[in-house]
Amino acid sequence: MTAILDLSAVELRDAISRGELSAVEAARAYLAAIEKTEPQVQAFNEVHADRALGRAAQIDADRAAGKPPGPLAGVPLAVKDNLCMTHGRTTCSSKMLADFRAPYTATAVAKLEDAGAVILGKTNLDEFAMGSSTENSGFRPTRNPWDLSRVPGGSSGGSAAAVAARQCAAALGSDTGGSIRQPAAFCGIVGLKPTYGRVSRFGLVAYGSSLDQIGPLTRDVTDAALLTRAIAGHDERDSTSVPRDVPDYLASVDKPIEGLRVGLPGEFFSDALDAEIGAAIRAAAGAYESAGAKLVDVSLPHSRIDRDADGKLSSYAVACYYIVAMAEASSNLARYDGVHYGHRTAGKVEDIVELFSRSRAEGFGPEVKRRIMLGSYTLSAGYYDAYYNKALKVRRLIQNDFDRAFEACDVILAPASPTPAFRLGEKTSDPLTMYLADIYTISVNLAGLPGLTVPAALGRDGLPIGMQLIGPVFSEETLFRAARMYEQAGGVRRLTPPAMAP
Amino acid sequence: MSKTIDLDLVRHIGKLSRIALSEQEVGTFAAQLAGILEYFGKLQELDTEGVEPMAHAVQLHNVLADDVPGESLTPEQALANAPDRDGDFFKVPKVIGDSQ
């Protein structure tokens, strides 16, 4: 049984397709792993054991009947609980949607199932994907499998922890400001935020619509290529998805890039960066150089990170991002009114406005309230130009910086987070401190670019350190190949937390 | 642009946001929102004269669909999660009250 948990998604798919392993055996192994480690990790909101076993049995029956197996045949996956599925509940880890049953399934999830994947269940997140530690979940925090006293990152913390703890072969998350890449870094796994428009957002519960993308969290780069290929593509039900062919990322992933130019933005390597993380990223840059890549200094002035007088991290991109994201959130979350679906107050109300206001007060947690309120404020008459419109202008300056940088390099190498995983409760008293955990990932969302986090090293405290590769729009193929070069050049791969080893 | 947030302003934002706030929340949010808005004020340092605002990162032209009816939710599906209903309608308290 333990050997099954050692297999990557690609290896599992191959073993099941060749008949060396049944999909039911794979599903059973993972369901047993969930049962064993879930009391400590608490990654799942809901486990769909019966349905998973039923789907696995169907895949085995199809194979026996001679049907060609799909590219994800029998691979057990987990799905972040802000992705709609008609089976079970879709809660966004919010009391507002505690009993919500979606009438449709997200395109990305449907595509995985069409490819033969077996969905094991729905994973925990910061409520409505608003947070960087999964402590904003309306239900319970998820723990980091590397150290149960630490957070897994967020908001896709449940998906990241489940992959690291070997509770699933891989998972889906969503990334609005770093919510795939930062938890992937904290949990020692691989996470991709695809180019905006690469993956359909249909069925992803909206937070910041111009920033949100769905992407994979996996154990290695090859698995990320496999899952991205499966979920990418145009969807007429998401008018922002881009009609553009999807390359076979898996077929090219092992091909090194001749003459790769790796850009290092000086603004990301100020003294604001944790010394150990800085050293790990520089070592990775050295590994690229040894593998024949050329290192290039690039500049992202509007994403610059500094420490201000009182020691707090400071960045224009963070201010820009939170203004845009909160404005979009205040509009998107207006739909939760206690009328059409979601929580309705049981208290006596005088009129419909009181019904809205009481239902929302009871259904939303504090971080969601803060973001809606700040969004309403920055969009309100008299402040629109000073905040929202100003942020949209700065957003263009941030994108222009990246455009200029990509004239000189093919990929940018950057940290994924300012520190390794922090302790539960460490940042919950001050919301602004928590926002700064996204400082290295947010500018990528503002510019619509793809960003890939891979493990860079294991740090002193035994905690994984992640690094981020950023490319121009639709350069996912380059990112996978560049990341695979690092894995092959002696980078760390398929890390397993000691406590979760079989 | 250092912005002080007084308690009345927080109550006002709560109303705009349709979120009923307890007096304790009003106090907590006033301090937190002031700190965050001060951070946002940092953008005023940047010269953005003549910069075109960017609402979306990826340029997409008008996306048009053929004007033909497609599949949609049945009334039963649309009402399945409704907190209260009356036949095929969502049920809410009286909207036009005596107090208006």
Interface residues (C-beta under 8 A of the other chain):
Chain A: D99 F100 R101 P103 T195 Y196 G197 S210 E236 S239 T240 V242 H302 S314 Y316 V318 A319 C320 Y322 I323 S330 A334 D337 G338 V339 H340 Y341 G342 H343 R344 V349 E350 D351 I352 V353 E354 L355 F356 S357 R358 R360 A361 F364 P366 K369 R370 I372 M373 L374 S376 Y377 T378 S380 A386 Y387 N389 K390 A391 L392 K393 V394 R395 R396 L397 Q399 D430 P431 L432 Y435 N445 L446 A447 G448 L449 V473
Chain B: M1 V10 I13 G14 K15 L16 S17 R18 I19 A20 L21 E25 F29 Q32 L33 G35 I36 L37 Y39 F40 G41 K42 L43 Q44 E45 L46 T48 V51 E52 P53 M54 A55 H56 A57 V58 L60 V63 A65 L73 Q77 A78 A80 N81 A82 P83 D84 F90 V92 P93 K94 V95 G97 S99 Q100
